[in-house]
Amino acid sequence: MTTIRLKRAYEAAAPGDGLRVLVERLWPRGVAKQQARIDLWAKDVAPSTELRRWYAHEPERWPEFKRRYRAELKGNAEALKGLRDQLEVGPVTFVFAARDEARNSAVVLKQYLEQLEG
């Protein structure tokens, strides 16, 4: 598996990003589709609407969010397989919208996929 990088949707795309995968269920507010340069929108592997709303980026909910999101990912093998196939192509950047760069679903997804490969 190739290395997965993480980048906010509000940061400019760069040639070194490789395949840019939006890992959000909703399109990031205020980001033009052409500016975002998204190659793949992996809505199906993003947290469920219910989980996203429950979490609401409250730091004290982070440990439980990670547990619940990993459980969702475990039950979503088909969508994950499609994404994992894309990871074999070359450099990949998961694009996310959250302000908190340390506690967001892209971080959990990256760790989950790396653990599957490890």
C-alpha positions as CSV (number, residue, x, y, z in Angstrom):
1,M,0.0,0.0,0.0
2,T,1.2,3.5,-0.8
3,T,1.7,6.2,1.8
4,I,-1.5,8.1,2.6
5,R,-1.2,11.8,3.2
6,L,-3.8,14.0,4.8
7,K,-4.8,17.5,3.7
8,R,-7.5,20.0,4.4
9,A,-9.9,20.8,1.5
10,Y,-9.0,24.5,2.0
11,E,-5.3,24.0,1.3
12,A,-4.2,24.3,-2.3
13,A,-3.8,21.1,-4.3
14,A,-0.1,20.3,-5.2
15,P,1.4,18.0,-7.8
16,G,2.9,15.8,-5.1
17,D,-0.6,15.0,-3.7
18,G,-1.1,12.2,-6.2
19,L,-4.6,10.8,-6.2
20,R,-6.8,13.3,-4.2
21,V,-9.6,11.5,-2.4
22,L,-12.3,13.4,-0.7
23,V,-13.2,11.3,2.4
24,E,-16.3,13.4,3.5
25,R,-20.0,12.6,3.1
26,L,-20.7,16.3,2.3
27,W,-18.8,18.6,-0.1
28,P,-16.7,21.1,1.9
29,R,-18.4,24.5,2.3
30,G,-17.0,27.3,0.2
31,V,-14.6,25.1,-1.9
32,A,-15.1,25.2,-5.7
33,K,-15.0,21.8,-7.3
34,Q,-12.4,22.9,-9.9
35,Q,-10.2,24.4,-7.2
36,A,-10.4,21.2,-5.0
37,R,-9.0,19.0,-7.8
38,I,-10.7,15.9,-6.3
39,D,-10.1,12.7,-8.3
40,L,-12.3,10.5,-6.2
41,W,-15.1,11.3,-3.8
42,A,-15.3,8.3,-1.3
43,K,-18.6,9.3,0.4
44,D,-19.3,5.6,1.2
45,V,-16.4,5.3,3.6
46,A,-17.1,8.6,5.4
47,P,-18.8,8.4,8.8
48,S,-22.6,8.0,8.8
49,T,-24.6,11.2,9.1
50,E,-25.8,10.1,12.5
51,L,-22.2,9.6,13.8
52,R,-21.0,12.8,12.2
53,R,-23.8,14.8,13.9
54,W,-23.3,13.1,17.2
55,Y,-19.5,13.8,17.2
56,A,-19.9,17.5,16.2
57,H,-16.1,17.8,16.6
58,E,-16.4,17.8,20.4
59,P,-12.9,16.9,21.6
60,E,-14.2,14.9,24.6
61,R,-16.2,12.7,22.2
62,W,-13.0,11.8,20.2
63,P,-12.2,8.4,21.8
64,E,-15.8,7.2,21.4
65,F,-16.0,8.6,17.8
66,K,-13.0,6.7,16.8
67,R,-14.4,3.5,18.3
68,R,-17.8,4.0,16.5
69,Y,-16.3,5.0,13.2
70,R,-14.0,2.0,13.2
71,A,-17.0,-0.2,13.8
72,E,-18.7,1.4,10.8
73,L,-15.6,0.8,8.7
74,K,-15.5,-2.8,9.7
75,G,-19.0,-3.3,8.5
76,N,-18.3,-1.5,5.2
77,A,-15.9,-3.9,3.6
78,E,-17.2,-3.5,0.0
79,A,-16.7,0.3,-0.1
80,L,-13.3,0.0,1.6
81,K,-12.1,-2.6,-0.9
82,G,-12.7,-0.1,-3.7
83,L,-10.7,2.5,-1.9
84,R,-8.0,0.1,-1.0
85,D,-7.6,-0.8,-4.7
86,Q,-7.1,2.9,-5.5
87,L,-4.3,3.0,-2.9
88,E,-2.1,0.7,-5.0
89,V,-1.8,3.2,-7.8
90,G,0.6,5.7,-6.2
91,P,0.7,8.7,-3.9
92,V,-2.7,9.3,-2.3
93,T,-3.9,12.3,-0.3
94,F,-7.1,12.0,1.8
95,V,-8.8,15.4,1.6
96,F,-11.0,16.4,4.6
97,A,-12.9,19.5,5.7
98,A,-12.5,19.5,9.5
99,R,-10.6,22.4,11.2
100,D,-9.1,20.0,13.7
101,E,-6.3,18.3,11.8
102,A,-5.6,15.8,14.6
103,R,-9.1,14.7,15.4
104,N,-11.2,14.0,12.3
105,S,-12.5,11.1,10.3
106,A,-9.6,11.2,7.8
107,V,-7.1,10.4,10.6
108,V,-9.2,7.4,11.7
109,L,-9.6,6.1,8.2
110,K,-5.9,6.4,7.4
111,Q,-5.0,4.6,10.7
112,Y,-7.6,1.9,10.0
113,L,-6.3,1.2,6.5
114,E,-2.7,1.2,7.7
115,Q,-3.6,-1.4,10.4
116,L,-5.3,-3.6,7.8
117,E,-2.1,-3.6,5.7
118,G,0.2,-4.0,8.7
